[in-house]
């Protein structure tokens, strides 16, 4: 099953980067989910940091972003899903 | 020379997606540059849309985000660079 990391505007990019790199090392990929500009920004920063962690292990991290409409208590929101895939260099 | 698209918080993601897909079809890759959460969000949305355009041509679009410190009139800001690379499926 695909691991999912939910990222918010208040998430610490370094902490998310550590988790991202750890799951990618184990499973090859991880999905980051973010709703709103602040959360998407933190998720992208996390992946930029995780890339620097993984590159020293010969793993190139690539992102595949896509949309998903989700139903929340405040109505329908569009979530950005970013599948982070580790590729051996 | 690598083509660069500068994305702002006010950029129209569909227009940026059309430009992204066009450059990737011609050159194989394009760099999206964004400063600030709003701009990063628009850039990621643009790539998610461009992915849907390119997938029908058998091109998988992947993002490689990284940081770059830039000197602006208001001081040093951290730019997010996202290299969007088209990979034949």
Backbone of each chain as nested JSON, in Angstrom:
{
  "chains": [
    {"id": "A", "residues": [
      {"number": 1, "name": "UNK", "atoms": {"N": [0.85, -1.203, 0.0], "CA": [0.0, 0.0, 0.0], "C": [0.88, 1.246, 0.0]}},
      {"number": 2, "name": "UNK", "atoms": {"N": [0.443, 2.252, -0.762], "CA": [1.211, 3.481, -0.88], "C": [1.162, 4.264, 0.43]}},
      {"number": 3, "name": "UNK", "atoms": {"N": [2.325, 4.706, 0.9], "CA": [2.373, 5.543, 2.094], "C": [1.96, 6.963, 1.728]}},
      {"number": 4, "name": "UNK", "atoms": {"N": [1.241, 7.613, 2.631], "CA": [0.773, 8.986, 2.397], "C": [1.25, 9.895, 3.523]}},
      {"number": 5, "name": "UNK", "atoms": {"N": [1.787, 11.054, 3.151], "CA": [2.142, 12.084, 4.128], "C": [1.247, 13.29, 3.878]}},
      {"number": 6, "name": "UNK", "atoms": {"N": [0.48, 13.675, 4.88], "CA": [-0.366, 14.862, 4.748], "C": [0.449, 16.07, 5.202]}},
      {"number": 7, "name": "UNK", "atoms": {"N": [0.534, 17.071, 4.337], "CA": [1.349, 18.249, 4.613], "C": [0.427, 19.451, 4.79]}},
      {"number": 8, "name": "UNK", "atoms": {"N": [0.673, 20.248, 5.832], "CA": [-0.114, 21.465, 6.038], "C": [0.792, 22.68, 5.885]}},
      {"number": 9, "name": "UNK", "atoms": {"N": [0.186, 23.861, 5.921], "CA": [0.954, 25.105, 5.807], "C": [1.891, 25.274, 7.002]}},
      {"number": 10, "name": "UNK", "atoms": {"N": [1.587, 24.566, 8.101], "CA": [2.419, 24.682, 9.312], "C": [3.436, 23.553, 9.433]}},
      {"number": 11, "name": "UNK", "atoms": {"N": [3.439, 22.626, 8.481], "CA": [4.396, 21.516, 8.548], "C": [5.821, 22.043, 8.446]}},
      {"number": 12, "name": "UNK", "atoms": {"N": [6.727, 21.405, 9.169], "CA": [8.154, 21.756, 9.096], "C": [8.77, 21.016, 7.907]}},
      {"number": 13, "name": "UNK", "atoms": {"N": [9.233, 21.754, 6.889], "CA": [9.745, 21.087, 5.676], "C": [10.88, 20.103, 5.957]}},
      {"number": 14, "name": "UNK", "atoms": {"N": [11.733, 20.406, 6.966], "CA": [12.831, 19.483, 7.26], "C": [12.303, 18.166, 7.811]}},
      {"number": 15, "name": "UNK", "atoms": {"N": [11.29, 18.24, 8.69], "CA": [10.706, 17.021, 9.257], "C": [10.013, 16.202, 8.16]}},
      {"number": 16, "name": "UNK", "atoms": {"N": [9.282, 16.894, 7.277], "CA": [8.599, 16.182, 6.188], "C": [9.639, 15.585, 5.235]}},
      {"number": 17, "name": "UNK", "atoms": {"N": [10.75, 16.306, 5.048], "CA": [11.816, 15.808, 4.169], "C": [12.434, 14.529, 4.731]}},
      {"number": 18, "name": "UNK", "atoms": {"N": [12.647, 14.498, 6.051], "CA": [13.211, 13.295, 6.683], "C": [12.258, 12.113, 6.485]}},
      {"number": 19, "name": "UNK", "atoms": {"N": [10.964, 12.353, 6.711], "CA": [9.966, 11.289, 6.536], "C": [9.892, 10.847, 5.075]}},
      {"number": 20, "name": "UNK", "atoms": {"N": [9.912, 11.82, 4.155], "CA": [9.839, 11.511, 2.722], "C": [11.02, 10.634, 2.298]}},
      {"number": 21, "name": "UNK", "atoms": {"N": [12.224, 11.058, 2.685], "CA": [13.431, 10.313, 2.301], "C": [13.402, 8.909, 2.893]}},
      {"number": 22, "name": "UNK", "atoms": {"N": [12.923, 8.8, 4.14], "CA": [12.878, 7.505, 4.816], "C": [11.929, 6.54, 4.098]}},
      {"number": 23, "name": "UNK", "atoms": {"N": [10.727, 7.026, 3.755], "CA": [9.75, 6.148, 3.082], "C": [10.232, 5.797, 1.677]}},
      {"number": 24, "name": "UNK", "atoms": {"N": [10.828, 6.76, 0.979], "CA": [11.315, 6.486, -0.385], "C": [12.434, 5.434, -0.337]}},
      {"number": 25, "name": "UNK", "atoms": {"N": [13.303, 5.527, 0.683], "CA": [14.365, 4.511, 0.801], "C": [13.775, 3.121, 0.997]}},
      {"number": 26, "name": "UNK", "atoms": {"N": [12.67, 3.035, 1.793], "CA": [12.058, 1.735, 2.095], "C": [11.166, 1.226, 0.978]}},
      {"number": 27, "name": "UNK", "atoms": {"N": [10.333, 2.138, 0.436], "CA": [9.233, 1.718, -0.451], "C": [9.407, 2.202, -1.892]}},
      {"number": 28, "name": "UNK", "atoms": {"N": [10.361, 3.093, -2.132], "CA": [10.564, 3.583, -3.493], "C": [9.74, 4.804, -3.84]}},
      {"number": 29, "name": "UNK", "atoms": {"N": [8.639, 5.01, -3.09], "CA": [7.811, 6.18, -3.378], "C": [6.969, 6.544, -2.161]}},
      {"number": 30, "name": "UNK", "atoms": {"N": [6.453, 7.782, -2.183], "CA": [5.535, 8.242, -1.137], "C": [4.671, 9.341, -1.733]}},
      {"number": 31, "name": "UNK", "atoms": {"N": [3.407, 9.393, -1.288], "CA": [2.516, 10.448, -1.784], "C": [2.377, 11.546, -0.747]}},
      {"number": 32, "name": "UNK", "atoms": {"N": [2.666, 12.792, -1.176], "CA": [2.446, 13.954, -0.312], "C": [1.123, 14.588, -0.721]}},
      {"number": 33, "name": "UNK", "atoms": {"N": [0.284, 14.868, 0.271], "CA": [-1.022, 15.477, -0.012], "C": [-1.081, 16.849, 0.635]}},
      {"number": 34, "name": "UNK", "atoms": {"N": [-1.557, 17.839, -0.119], "CA": [-1.61, 19.209, 0.39], "C": [-2.865, 19.899, -0.115]}},
      {"number": 35, "name": "UNK", "atoms": {"N": [-3.487, 20.685, 0.757], "CA": [-4.649, 21.492, 0.37], "C": [-4.322, 22.943, 0.668]}},
      {"number": 36, "name": "UNK", "atoms": {"N": [-4.331, 23.784, -0.358], "CA": [-4.047, 25.208, -0.182], "C": [-2.61, 25.553, -0.525]}},
      {"number": 37, "name": "UNK", "atoms": {"N": [-2.405, 26.82, -0.888], "CA": [-1.106, 27.274, -1.389], "C": [0.009, 27.099, -0.351]}},
      {"number": 38, "name": "UNK", "atoms": {"N": [-0.282, 27.401, 0.912], "CA": [0.734, 27.299, 1.947], "C": [1.203, 25.86, 2.126]}},
      {"number": 39, "name": "UNK", "atoms": {"N": [0.248, 24.927, 2.066], "CA": [0.583, 23.508, 2.223], "C": [1.363, 22.985, 1.017]}},
      {"number": 40, "name": "UNK", "atoms": {"N": [0.941, 23.395, -0.18], "CA": [1.639, 22.957, -1.399], "C": [3.09, 23.459, -1.369]}},
      {"number": 41, "name": "UNK", "atoms": {"N": [3.254, 24.704, -0.938], "CA": [4.601, 25.29, -0.839], "C": [5.484, 24.487, 0.122]}},
      {"number": 42, "name": "UNK", "atoms": {"N": [4.933, 24.132, 1.295], "CA": [5.724, 23.356, 2.265], "C": [6.064, 21.979, 1.694]}},
      {"number": 43, "name": "UNK", "atoms": {"N": [5.127, 21.388, 0.949], "CA": [5.368, 20.054, 0.378], "C": [6.496, 20.107, -0.655]}},
      {"number": 44, "name": "UNK", "atoms": {"N": [6.487, 21.143, -1.502], "CA": [7.53, 21.261, -2.53], "C": [8.887, 21.511, -1.873]}},
      {"number": 45, "name": "UNK", "atoms": {"N": [8.904, 22.373, -0.845], "CA": [10.16, 22.617, -0.129], "C": [10.674, 21.324, 0.5]}},
      {"number": 46, "name": "UNK", "atoms": {"N": [9.754, 20.533, 1.07], "CA": [10.14, 19.251, 1.685], "C": [10.814, 18.339, 0.671]}},
      {"number": 47, "name": "UNK", "atoms": {"N": [10.252, 18.289, -0.531], "CA": [10.808, 17.397, -1.553], "C": [12.168, 17.921, -2.029]}},
      {"number": 48, "name": "UNK", "atoms": {"N": [12.302, 19.249, -2.133], "CA": [13.603, 19.82, -2.52], "C": [14.68, 19.429, -1.504]}},
      {"number": 49, "name": "UNK", "atoms": {"N": [14.326, 19.448, -0.211], "CA": [15.275, 19.055, 0.839], "C": [15.533, 17.539, 0.776]}},
      {"number": 50, "name": "UNK", "atoms": {"N": [14.457, 16.759, 0.629], "CA": [14.601, 15.288, 0.57], "C": [15.48, 14.876, -0.608]}},
      {"number": 51, "name": "UNK", "atoms": {"N": [15.38, 15.602, -1.73], "CA": [16.235, 15.323, -2.887], "C": [17.716, 15.372, -2.514]}},
      {"number": 52, "name": "UNK", "atoms": {"N": [18.055, 16.394, -1.696], "CA": [19.473, 16.544, -1.311], "C": [19.906, 15.391, -0.398]}},
      {"number": 53, "name": "UNK", "atoms": {"N": [18.986, 14.871, 0.434], "CA": [19.315, 13.722, 1.286], "C": [19.541, 12.464, 0.434]}},
      {"number": 54, "name": "UNK", "atoms": {"N": [18.675, 12.281, -0.57], "CA": [18.666, 11.006, -1.311], "C": [19.748, 10.945, -2.386]}},
      {"number": 55, "name": "UNK", "atoms": {"N": [20.129, 12.114, -2.911], "CA": [21.058, 12.125, -4.037], "C": [22.403, 11.504, -3.63]}},
      {"number": 56, "name": "UNK", "atoms": {"N": [22.752, 11.667, -2.329], "CA": [24.023, 11.106, -1.851], "C": [23.959, 9.58, -1.8]}},
      {"number": 57, "name": "UNK", "atoms": {"N": [22.735, 9.016, -1.796], "CA": [22.563, 7.556, -1.85], "C": [22.347, 7.085, -3.284]}},
      {"number": 58, "name": "UNK", "atoms": {"N": [22.512, 8.005, -4.245], "CA": [22.328, 7.626, -5.647], "C": [20.871, 7.499, -6.057]}},
      {"number": 59, "name": "UNK", "atoms": {"N": [19.981, 8.139, -5.266], "CA": [18.548, 8.101, -5.606], "C": [18.115, 9.486, -6.069]}},
      {"number": 60, "name": "UNK", "atoms": {"N": [17.562, 9.537, -7.282], "CA": [17.021, 10.782, -7.837], "C": [15.533, 10.816, -7.52]}},
      {"number": 61, "name": "UNK", "atoms": {"N": [15.07, 11.897, -6.85], "CA": [13.664, 11.989, -6.453], "C": [12.906, 12.869, -7.445]}},
      {"number": 62, "name": "UNK", "atoms": {"N": [11.817, 12.341, -7.998], "CA": [11.021, 13.062, -8.987], "C": [9.58, 13.151, -8.473]}},
      {"number": 63, "name": "UNK", "atoms": {"N": [8.915, 14.235, -8.834], "CA": [7.537, 14.48, -8.391], "C": [6.557, 14.359, -9.534]}},
      {"number": 64, "name": "UNK", "atoms": {"N": [5.417, 13.71, -9.258], "CA": [4.321, 13.682, -10.229], "C": [3.094, 14.313, -9.568]}},
      {"number": 65, "name": "UNK", "atoms": {"N": [2.823, 15.585, -9.852], "CA": [1.663, 16.226, -9.224], "C": [0.362, 15.964, -9.978]}},
      {"number": 66, "name": "UNK", "atoms": {"N": [-0.726, 15.822, -9.227], "CA": [-2.05, 15.678, -9.834], "C": [-3.099, 16.237, -8.871]}},
      {"number": 67, "name": "UNK", "atoms": {"N": [-4.319, 16.386, -9.389], "CA": [-5.41, 16.943, -8.576], "C": [-6.327, 15.837, -8.066]}},
      {"number": 68, "name": "UNK", "atoms": {"N": [-6.939, 16.082, -6.907], "CA": [-8.012, 15.207, -6.432], "C": [-9.016, 16.07, -5.682]}},
      {"number": 69, "name": "UNK", "atoms": {"N": [-10.291, 16.005, -6.104], "CA": [-11.333, 16.722, -5.361], "C": [-11.699, 15.913, -4.126]}},
      {"number": 70, "name": "UNK", "atoms": {"N": [-11.708, 16.57, -2.983], "CA": [-12.057, 15.878, -1.74], "C": [-13.206, 16.617, -1.049]}},
      {"number": 71, "name": "UNK", "atoms": {"N": [-14.06, 15.821, -0.379], "CA": [-15.19, 16.395, 0.357], "C": [-14.766, 16.653, 1.797]}},
      {"number": 72, "name": "UNK", "atoms": {"N": [-14.8, 17.912, 2.2], "CA": [-14.492, 18.255, 3.584], "C": [-15.727, 18.887, 4.215]}},
      {"number": 73, "name": "UNK", "atoms": {"N": [-15.679, 19.107, 5.533], "CA": [-16.837, 19.695, 6.216], "C": [-17.173, 21.062, 5.623]}},
      {"number": 74, "name": "UNK", "atoms": {"N": [-16.13, 21.801, 5.157], "CA": [-16.383, 23.134, 4.585], "C": [-16.723, 23.102, 3.103]}},
      {"number": 75, "name": "UNK", "atoms": {"N": [-16.954, 21.885, 2.556], "CA": [-17.327, 21.762, 1.143], "C": [-16.253, 21.041, 0.348]}},
      {"number": 76, "name": "UNK", "atoms": {"N": [-16.386, 21.078, -0.98], "CA": [-15.43, 20.395, -1.831], "C": [-14.172, 21.235, -1.998]}},
      {"number": 77, "name": "UNK", "atoms": {"N": [-13.014, 20.651, -1.74], "CA": [-11.736, 21.329, -1.932], "C": [-10.892, 20.506, -2.907]}},
      {"number": 78, "name": "UNK", "atoms": {"N": [-10.016, 21.184, -3.615], "CA": [-9.12, 20.474, -4.519], "C": [-7.788, 20.25, -3.824]}},
      {"number": 79, "name": "UNK", "atoms": {"N": [-7.471, 18.984, -3.685], "CA": [-6.201, 18.599, -3.059], "C": [-5.152, 18.42, -4.158]}},
      {"number": 80, "name": "UNK", "atoms": {"N": [-3.922, 18.832, -3.845], "CA": [-2.803, 18.516, -4.739], "C": [-2.111, 17.274, -4.192]}},
      {"number": 81, "name": "UNK", "atoms": {"N": [-2.055, 16.251, -5.037], "CA": [-1.332, 15.033, -4.674], "C": [0.001, 15.055, -5.395]}},
      {"number": 82, "name": "UNK", "atoms": {"N": [1.073, 14.828, -4.669], "CA": [2.391, 14.78, -5.305], "C": [3.022, 13.434, -5.017]}},
      {"number": 83, "name": "UNK", "atoms": {"N": [3.088, 12.604, -6.029], "CA": [3.744, 11.315, -5.862], "C": [5.247, 11.535, -6.032]}},
      {"number": 84, "name": "UNK", "atoms": {"N": [5.993, 11.285, -4.959], "CA": [7.458, 11.427, -4.999], "C": [8.038, 10.043, -5.246]}},
      {"number": 85, "name": "UNK", "atoms": {"N": [8.714, 9.893, -6.378], "CA": [9.231, 8.595, -6.8], "C": [10.755, 8.631, -6.791]}},
      {"number": 86, "name": "UNK", "atoms": {"N": [11.354, 7.673, -6.146], "CA": [12.812, 7.564, -6.136], "C": [13.283, 6.707, -7.298]}},
      {"number": 87, "name": "UNK", "atoms": {"N": [14.217, 7.243, -8.084], "CA": [14.745, 6.527, -9.238], "C": [16.251, 6.362, -9.048]}},
      {"number": 88, "name": "UNK", "atoms": {"N": [16.738, 5.125, -9.153], "CA": [18.185, 4.9, -9.025], "C": [18.899, 5.607, -10.165]}},
      {"number": 89, "name": "UNK", "atoms": {"N": [19.953, 6.356, -9.82], "CA": [20.691, 7.109, -10.862], "C": [21.523, 6.173, -11.717]}}
    ]},
    {"id": "B", "residues": [
      {"number": 1, "name": "UNK", "atoms": {"N": [20.129, 25.958, -24.726], "CA": [19.899, 26.674, -23.464], "C": [18.539, 26.31, -22.884]}},
      {"number": 2, "name": "UNK", "atoms": {"N": [18.511, 26.143, -21.578], "CA": [17.273, 25.74, -20.916], "C": [16.247, 26.874, -20.95]}},
      {"number": 3, "name": "UNK", "atoms": {"N": [15.034, 26.548, -21.347], "CA": [13.96, 27.542, -21.32], "C": [13.471, 27.721, -19.886]}},
      {"number": 4, "name": "UNK", "atoms": {"N": [13.133, 28.969, -19.538], "CA": [12.669, 29.277, -18.183], "C": [11.304, 29.955, -18.251]}},
      {"number": 5, "name": "UNK", "atoms": {"N": [10.376, 29.496, -17.425], "CA": [9.085, 30.153, -17.283], "C": [8.997, 30.708, -15.86]}},
      {"number": 6, "name": "UNK", "atoms": {"N": [8.81, 32.022, -15.749], "CA": [8.659, 32.629, -14.42], "C": [7.175, 32.625, -14.069]}},
      {"number": 7, "name": "UNK", "atoms": {"N": [6.848, 32.049, -12.911], "CA": [5.449, 31.903, -12.496], "C": [5.211, 32.792, -11.28]}},
      {"number": 8, "name": "UNK", "atoms": {"N": [4.098, 33.547, -11.31], "CA": [3.747, 34.379, -10.158], "C": [2.451, 33.862, -9.542]}},
      {"number": 9, "name": "UNK", "atoms": {"N": [2.085, 34.438, -8.399], "CA": [0.843, 34.043, -7.728], "C": [-0.373, 34.374, -8.59]}},
      {"number": 10, "name": "UNK", "atoms": {"N": [-0.187, 35.302, -9.545], "CA": [-1.314, 35.701, -10.404], "C": [-1.302, 34.991, -11.745]}},
      {"number": 11, "name": "UNK", "atoms": {"N": [-0.322, 34.127, -11.975], "CA": [-0.259, 33.414, -13.258], "C": [-1.478, 32.5, -13.414]}},
      {"number": 12, "name": "UNK", "atoms": {"N": [-1.959, 32.387, -14.637], "CA": [-3.068, 31.479, -14.946], "C": [-2.485, 30.082, -15.175]}},
      {"number": 13, "name": "UNK", "atoms": {"N": [-2.827, 29.114, -14.303], "CA": [-2.219, 27.777, -14.422], "C": [-2.444, 27.133, -15.797]}},
      {"number": 14, "name": "UNK", "atoms": {"N": [-3.61, 27.388, -16.416], "CA": [-3.851, 26.782, -17.733], "C": [-2.906, 27.346, -18.777]}},
      {"number": 15, "name": "UNK", "atoms": {"N": [-2.681, 28.669, -18.733], "CA": [-1.766, 29.292, -19.695], "C": [-0.337, 28.794, -19.475]}},
      {"number": 16, "name": "UNK", "atoms": {"N": [0.073, 28.693, -18.214], "CA": [1.423, 28.192, -17.914], "C": [1.536, 26.726, -18.338]}},
      {"number": 17, "name": "UNK", "atoms": {"N": [0.442, 25.978, -18.171], "CA": [0.452, 24.555, -18.568], "C": [0.631, 24.412, -20.076]}},
      {"number": 18, "name": "UNK", "atoms": {"N": [-0.042, 25.262, -20.846], "CA": [0.086, 25.221, -22.307], "C": [1.54, 25.516, -22.706]}},
      {"number": 19, "name": "UNK", "atoms": {"N": [2.115, 26.544, -22.091], "CA": [3.511, 26.899, -22.388], "C": [4.467, 25.779, -21.962]}},
      {"number": 20, "name": "UNK", "atoms": {"N": [4.217, 25.21, -20.784], "CA": [5.067, 24.123, -20.269], "C": [5.038, 22.932, -21.225]}},
      {"number": 21, "name": "UNK", "atoms": {"N": [3.833, 22.513, -21.6], "CA": [3.7, 21.341, -22.482], "C": [4.363, 21.613, -23.826]}},
      {"number": 22, "name": "UNK", "atoms": {"N": [4.216, 22.839, -24.331], "CA": [4.788, 23.202, -25.626], "C": [6.319, 23.113, -25.594]}},
      {"number": 23, "name": "UNK", "atoms": {"N": [6.928, 23.7, -24.558], "CA": [8.391, 23.686, -24.469], "C": [8.893, 22.256, -24.243]}},
      {"number": 24, "name": "UNK", "atoms": {"N": [8.201, 21.486, -23.424], "CA": [8.637, 20.103, -23.161], "C": [8.571, 19.283, -24.449]}},
      {"number": 25, "name": "UNK", "atoms": {"N": [7.527, 19.506, -25.256], "CA": [7.431, 18.776, -26.532], "C": [8.619, 19.113, -27.445]}},
      {"number": 26, "name": "UNK", "atoms": {"N": [9.034, 20.4, -27.427], "CA": [10.129, 20.839, -28.303], "C": [11.513, 20.508, -27.753]}},
      {"number": 27, "name": "UNK", "atoms": {"N": [11.687, 20.743, -26.441], "CA": [13.04, 20.711, -25.853], "C": [13.235, 19.58, -24.848]}},
      {"number": 28, "name": "UNK", "atoms": {"N": [12.14, 18.908, -24.457], "CA": [12.275, 17.814, -23.498], "C": [12.183, 18.248, -22.044]}},
      {"number": 29, "name": "UNK", "atoms": {"N": [12.444, 19.546, -21.79], "CA": [12.36, 20.026, -20.4], "C": [12.164, 21.535, -20.368]}},
      {"number": 30, "name": "UNK", "atoms": {"N": [11.695, 22.017, -19.212], "CA": [11.563, 23.455, -19.005], "C": [11.678, 23.72, -17.508]}},
      {"number": 31, "name": "UNK", "atoms": {"N": [12.262, 24.864, -17.156], "CA": [12.382, 25.202, -15.734], "C": [11.333, 26.229, -15.355]}},
      {"number": 32, "name": "UNK", "atoms": {"N": [10.525, 25.901, -14.327], "CA": [9.565, 26.857, -13.776], "C": [10.19, 27.48, -12.534]}},
      {"number": 33, "name": "UNK", "atoms": {"N": [10.135, 28.806, -12.464], "CA": [10.703, 29.515, -11.31], "C": [9.594, 30.238, -10.568]}},
      {"number": 34, "name": "UNK", "atoms": {"N": [9.584, 30.1, -9.237], "CA": [8.531, 30.71, -8.425], "C": [9.115, 31.222, -7.123]}},
      {"number": 35, "name": "UNK", "atoms": {"N": [8.652, 32.4, -6.701], "CA": [9.049, 32.958, -5.405], "C": [7.782, 33.186, -4.594]}},
      {"number": 36, "name": "UNK", "atoms": {"N": [7.694, 32.549, -3.444], "CA": [6.531, 32.706, -2.572], "C": [5.535, 31.576, -2.754]}},
      {"number": 37, "name": "UNK", "atoms": {"N": [4.738, 31.342, -1.675], "CA": [3.828, 30.195, -1.642], "C": [2.784, 30.253, -2.768]}},
      {"number": 38, "name": "UNK", "atoms": {"N": [2.252, 31.441, -3.038], "CA": [1.223, 31.563, -4.075], "C": [1.762, 31.192, -5.443]}},
      {"number": 39, "name": "UNK", "atoms": {"N": [2.981, 31.618, -5.715], "CA": [3.609, 31.33, -7.012], "C": [3.955, 29.84, -7.136]}},
      {"number": 40, "name": "UNK", "atoms": {"N": [4.471, 29.264, -6.05], "CA": [4.809, 27.831, -6.074], "C": [3.546, 27.01, -6.324]}},
      {"number": 41, "name": "UNK", "atoms": {"N": [2.463, 27.4, -5.658], "CA": [1.184, 26.698, -5.833], "C": [0.716, 26.755, -7.287]}},
      {"number": 42, "name": "UNK", "atoms": {"N": [0.795, 27.943, -7.904], "CA": [0.372, 28.062, -9.311], "C": [1.27, 27.216, -10.22]}},
      {"number": 43, "name": "UNK", "atoms": {"N": [2.567, 27.174, -9.911], "CA": [3.505, 26.393, -10.728], "C": [3.174, 24.899, -10.657]}},
      {"number": 44, "name": "UNK", "atoms": {"N": [2.886, 24.42, -9.443], "CA": [2.574, 22.983, -9.287], "C": [1.263, 22.655, -10.003]}},
      {"number": 45, "name": "UNK", "atoms": {"N": [0.266, 23.541, -9.867], "CA": [-1.007, 23.317, -10.565], "C": [-0.777, 23.29, -12.078]}},
      {"number": 46, "name": "UNK", "atoms": {"N": [0.077, 24.187, -12.57], "CA": [0.38, 24.243, -14.005], "C": [0.962, 22.91, -14.484]}},
      {"number": 47, "name": "UNK", "atoms": {"N": [1.857, 22.345, -13.682], "CA": [2.497, 21.088, -14.079], "C": [1.492, 19.934, -14.025]}},
      {"number": 48, "name": "UNK", "atoms": {"N": [0.6, 19.966, -13.02], "CA": [-0.434, 18.918, -12.946], "C": [-1.303, 18.955, -14.211]}},
      {"number": 49, "name": "UNK", "atoms": {"N": [-1.627, 20.161, -14.685], "CA": [-2.436, 20.297, -15.904], "C": [-1.619, 19.876, -17.126]}},
      {"number": 50, "name": "UNK", "atoms": {"N": [-0.369, 20.333, -17.198], "CA": [0.497, 19.988, -18.343], "C": [0.694, 18.474, -18.439]}},
      {"number": 51, "name": "UNK", "atoms": {"N": [0.754, 17.794, -17.285], "CA": [0.874, 16.335, -17.286], "C": [-0.27, 15.691, -18.068]}},
      {"number": 52, "name": "UNK", "atoms": {"N": [-1.492, 16.224, -17.846], "CA": [-2.65, 15.639, -18.527], "C": [-2.584, 15.901, -20.031]}},
      {"number": 53, "name": "UNK", "atoms": {"N": [-2.002, 17.027, -20.434], "CA": [-1.842, 17.305, -21.875], "C": [-0.835, 16.345, -22.498]}},
      {"number": 54, "name": "UNK", "atoms": {"N": [0.272, 16.102, -21.789], "CA": [1.399, 15.364, -22.373], "C": [1.202, 13.856, -22.329]}},
      {"number": 55, "name": "UNK", "atoms": {"N": [0.421, 13.382, -21.358], "CA": [0.287, 11.931, -21.18], "C": [-0.362, 11.301, -22.412]}},
      {"number": 56, "name": "UNK", "atoms": {"N": [-1.239, 12.085, -23.078], "CA": [-1.903, 11.56, -24.28], "C": [-0.91, 11.427, -25.441]}},
      {"number": 57, "name": "UNK", "atoms": {"N": [0.239, 12.127, -25.344], "CA": [1.298, 11.992, -26.352], "C": [2.356, 10.978, -25.908]}},
      {"number": 58, "name": "UNK", "atoms": {"N": [2.061, 10.27, -24.813], "CA": [3.011, 9.265, -24.332], "C": [4.205, 9.869, -23.605]}},
      {"number": 59, "name": "UNK", "atoms": {"N": [4.038, 11.122, -23.13], "CA": [5.127, 11.77, -22.381], "C": [4.723, 11.897, -20.914]}},
      {"number": 60, "name": "UNK", "atoms": {"N": [5.563, 11.339, -20.048], "CA": [5.354, 11.431, -18.598], "C": [6.166, 12.626, -18.103]}},
      {"number": 61, "name": "UNK", "atoms": {"N": [5.483, 13.582, -17.414], "CA": [6.17, 14.793, -16.954], "C": [6.524, 14.642, -15.482]}},
      {"number": 62, "name": "UNK", "atoms": {"N": [7.797, 14.842, -15.14], "CA": [8.268, 14.704, -13.766], "C": [8.924, 16.013, -13.342]}},
      {"number": 63, "name": "UNK", "atoms": {"N": [8.812, 16.323, -12.059], "CA": [9.356, 17.574, -11.519], "C": [10.548, 17.311, -10.625]}},
      {"number": 64, "name": "UNK", "atoms": {"N": [11.58, 18.146, -10.768], "CA": [12.716, 18.105, -9.848], "C": [12.834, 19.468, -9.18]}},
      {"number": 65, "name": "UNK", "atoms": {"N": [12.319, 19.618, -7.959], "CA": [12.391, 20.925, -7.296], "C": [13.722, 21.138, -6.572]}},
      {"number": 66, "name": "UNK", "atoms": {"N": [14.188, 22.377, -6.594], "CA": [15.392, 22.742, -5.841], "C": [15.306, 24.214, -5.446]}},
      {"number": 67, "name": "UNK", "atoms": {"N": [16.214, 24.626, -4.574], "CA": [16.222, 26.009, -4.095], "C": [17.301, 26.823, -4.796]}},
      {"number": 68, "name": "UNK", "atoms": {"N": [17.053, 28.122, -4.914], "CA": [18.093, 29.04, -5.363], "C": [17.88, 30.371, -4.664]}},
      {"number": 69, "name": "UNK", "atoms": {"N": [18.921, 30.858, -3.975], "CA": [18.82, 32.179, -3.353], "C": [19.052, 33.243, -4.421]}},
      {"number": 70, "name": "UNK", "atoms": {"N": [18.159, 34.223, -4.49], "CA": [18.29, 35.287, -5.483], "C": [18.275, 36.649, -4.775]}},
      {"number": 71, "name": "UNK", "atoms": {"N": [19.037, 37.568, -5.347], "CA": [19.097, 38.929, -4.807], "C": [18.051, 39.793, -5.501]}},
      {"number": 72, "name": "UNK", "atoms": {"N": [17.101, 40.3, -4.747], "CA": [16.093, 41.199, -5.31], "C": [16.232, 42.557, -4.617]}},
      {"number": 73, "name": "UNK", "atoms": {"N": [15.503, 43.55, -5.115], "CA": [15.588, 44.886, -4.511], "C": [15.176, 44.842, -3.042]}},
      {"number": 74, "name": "UNK", "atoms": {"N": [14.237, 43.947, -2.678], "CA": [13.798, 43.856, -1.275], "C": [14.675, 42.944, -0.419]}},
      {"number": 75, "name": "UNK", "atoms": {"N": [15.803, 42.488, -0.979], "CA": [16.723, 41.637, -0.218], "C": [16.835, 40.249, -0.822]}},
      {"number": 76, "name": "UNK", "atoms": {"N": [17.45, 39.334, -0.084], "CA": [17.634, 37.977, -0.576], "C": [16.35, 37.172, -0.397]}},
      {"number": 77, "name": "UNK", "atoms": {"N": [15.88, 36.56, -1.473], "CA": [14.701, 35.693, -1.391], "C": [15.086, 34.312, -1.891]}},
      {"number": 78, "name": "UNK", "atoms": {"N": [14.389, 33.305, -1.392], "CA": [14.644, 31.949, -1.854], "C": [13.636, 31.59, -2.944]}},
      {"number": 79, "name": "UNK", "atoms": {"N": [14.168, 31.328, -4.112], "CA": [13.34, 30.932, -5.241], "C": [13.24, 29.4, -5.276]}},
      {"number": 80, "name": "UNK", "atoms": {"N": [12.066, 28.92, -5.647], "CA": [11.918, 27.48, -5.903], "C": [12.037, 27.285, -7.408]}},
      {"number": 81, "name": "UNK", "atoms": {"N": [12.999, 26.479, -7.803], "CA": [13.159, 26.106, -9.202], "C": [12.595, 24.708, -9.381]}},
      {"number": 82, "name": "UNK", "atoms": {"N": [11.738, 24.553, -10.379], "CA": [11.186, 23.226, -10.643], "C": [11.521, 22.859, -12.081]}},
      {"number": 83, "name": "UNK", "atoms": {"N": [12.433, 21.923, -12.227], "CA": [12.759, 21.442, -13.564], "C": [11.723, 20.396, -13.946]}},
      {"number": 84, "name": "UNK", "atoms": {"N": [10.947, 20.694, -14.992], "CA": [9.929, 19.753, -15.475], "C": [10.533, 19.005, -16.647]}},
      {"number": 85, "name": "UNK", "atoms": {"N": [10.672, 17.695, -16.476], "CA": [11.339, 16.854, -17.466], "C": [10.334, 15.901, -18.094]}},
      {"number": 86, "name": "UNK", "atoms": {"N": [10.282, 15.886, -19.401], "CA": [9.406, 14.947, -20.112], "C": [10.138, 13.638, -20.367]}},
      {"number": 87, "name": "UNK", "atoms": {"N": [9.514, 12.524, -19.97], "CA": [10.122, 11.198, -20.16], "C": [9.173, 10.366, -21.022]}},
      {"number": 88, "name": "UNK", "atoms": {"N": [9.688, 9.794, -22.111], "CA": [8.852, 8.942, -22.961], "C": [8.417, 7.731, -22.163]}},
      {"number": 89, "name": "UNK", "atoms": {"N": [7.125, 7.427, -22.219], "CA": [6.62, 6.281, -21.434], "C": [7.049, 4.956, -22.046]}}
    ]}
  ]
}
